[in-house]
């Protein structure tokens, strides 16, 4: 019995030693000034994006593009298209997925955590505050007019995101067909967007394989 107890204690302390080692390694990495500055920059950048964007993830895309590409030069235009495609195709809100992806591309796992916390924190604090005072102000005409103006501004941001992505995307007849089909399926036939995205991905993959095969045949 004493031997079994000794083995159990060794296992417990072995796990504790591993945990302390991982914490120490994480602390050493985090305390490097260059890593701290980069992750703090990610956190503050996405906190600013989260604090001053209304209307959800699509309205954030122009701000993410301006901050990440134009101001910080962390990614380029093609990377932003990948960010939007991956963020839309994976579970969860587009804004959070985009922040996580940009943070991971820029500074690894810790960067993904910092960017995600930065984009989530303003919404969490604002919603917590609004939940206490909304009942007192929701009937106010000034508040209603303010939200009307916000909705109009959000529409403009979404249209800008659509225009920017359209201009940066490679133009091809198949791309127009996919775009038109997706619009008809979601807007008019009310097909779930998840199935539309999966179908577009499968169609694009099949078309790319056929196109590459034709190119290889021509070269031969």
N, C-alpha and C positions, 0 to 999 in steps of 0.2 A: 504494500500500500504506500509505504514511504517512497519507494522508487517511482511509482506512478505519479505521486504528488510532485516529486522532483522534476519529472518529465514535463508535467503540466506547467509548472512554474517556469521552466526553461523556455517553453513555447510562448508563454505570456510575455516574458521579458524580451524574447526574440522579436516578437511583433512590436513591442514598445520601442525597441532599439531601431527597427526599420522605420517606424513612424517618425521618431525623432531625427533620424538620418535624413529622411525625405524633407522634413520641415527645415532642417538646417541647410540642406541643399537649395531649397526654394528661397530661404532667406538670403543666402549668399548671392544667388542669381538676382533676386529682387533688389538687393542693396547696391548693385553696380550702377553707377551714376548714369551711364548711357542707356541702360535698360529702363531705369526709373524714369528718365526724361521722355523716352519714347512712349512708354505705356501711359505716363501721365498726360502726354500730348494726345494720345488716342482717347483717353477718358474725357478730357476737357473738350476735344473736338466733337465727339459724339454727344456729349452732354449739351453742347451748344446746339447741335442739330436737333436733338430731342426736345429741347426747351422752346425752340422758335419755329417748329413745324407743326401745322395743324392739318388734319385730314388723312393721317395714316401713312403707310409705307411708301405709296406711290408719290405722294407729295414731297417725301423726303429725298427722292432720287436726285432732283436738281441740286439740292444742297449738298448731298453726299458727293456728287460729281464735282461740284465747285471746290469743296474743301479738300477732298481726297486727291483729285487730279490736278486742279489748277493751283491751289494754295500750297498743299503739302507735298505734292508729287509722289505720293505713295503708290498709286496705280495709274494706268493709262486708260484711254477711252475704251479699248477692247476689253480690259479687265472689268470695267464697270458693266459692260454688257453681260459678261460672265456672272458678275455679282447678282445682277437682277434676275438672270435666268435661273441660277442656283437658288437664290432666295425665294423665288416664286415656286420652284419645283419641290422644295423641301417643306416639311411641316412647320407651322409657326408663323408669326407675323413677318411680313416682308422686311420691315425696318430692323427688327432684331436679328433676323437671319443675315441681312446685309452687313450690319455692324459686326457680327461675329465673323463673317467671312473676311471682311476687310482687316479686322484685327488679327486674324490668324495669318493672313497673307503678309501683313506688315511686321508682326512681332511674335508670331507663334501662339501657343496656347494662352499664355499670360496676356498677350495683346488682345486675343479674342474675348477673354474675361473682362478686361478693362473697357473695351469698346462696347460690349454688351451692357455692362453696368452703367456706362455713361449715357447710352441712349434710353435706357429704361428708367433711370432715377428721376429725371424731370417729370415724366408722365405720372409716375407713382406719387410723387410729392404733390403735384398739381391736382390730381384726381382726389387724393386724400383731403386736400384743402377744400376743393369744390364740394365734396360730399357733405361738408358741414354747413356750407353757406348757400347751396343751390336752392333749397326750398324757400329761402328768404328773398331770392332775387330772380327766380325763374319766370315770374309774371311781369317783371320789369320790361317796358318797351325798349329801353336802352340796351338791355342784355339781348333781347330778341333781334334788334337791328344789328348788334355787334356780331352775333352768330350768322346772320344773313350775309354780312360782308365777309366773314371768315370763309363761309362755304363758297362764295364767288372766287375768293383768292385761291382756295384749294383747287378749284376746277382749273384755274390758270396754271398752277404749278404742275398738275397732272398732264395737261396738254403740252406744256413745255417738256416734260419728261418723255412723252410720246414722240414729240418732234425730234428731240436730241437723239433718242435711241434709233429712230427711223433714219436719220441722217448718218449715224455711225454704223448702221448695219449694211452688210454687203447686199447689193440689189441683185435679185434673180427672179425669174418668172415663178419658180417653185416657191420662193419666199412669199410672193404676193398671193399665191394660191392658198398657202397655209394660213396667212394672215386673214384673208377673206373668209376661209372656212371656219376659223376659230371665232371670228366675229359673228357669223351667222349662227353657229352652234350655241354660243353663250348668250347672245343678245336676243335672238329671235326664237330659237328652239329650246332655250332654257336648260341646256345640258350643263351638268356640273362642271365647273372649271377644272377640277382635278382630272376628270376623264379627258377633257380637251387637251390639257397639258401633256398627259401621258400619250395620247394619240399623236400630237404634234411631234413629240420626241421620237416616237417609233417611226413615224413617217419620215422625219428628217434623217434618222439613222439609216433607214433603208435607202433613201435617195442618195445619201452621201456614199454608201457602199456601191450602189450602181454607177454613180458618177466616177468614182475612183477606178472601178473596173473598166469602164469605157475609156478613161484616160490611159490606163495601162495597155489596153488593146491597141489603141492608136499609136502608142510609142513602139509597140512590137511591130 
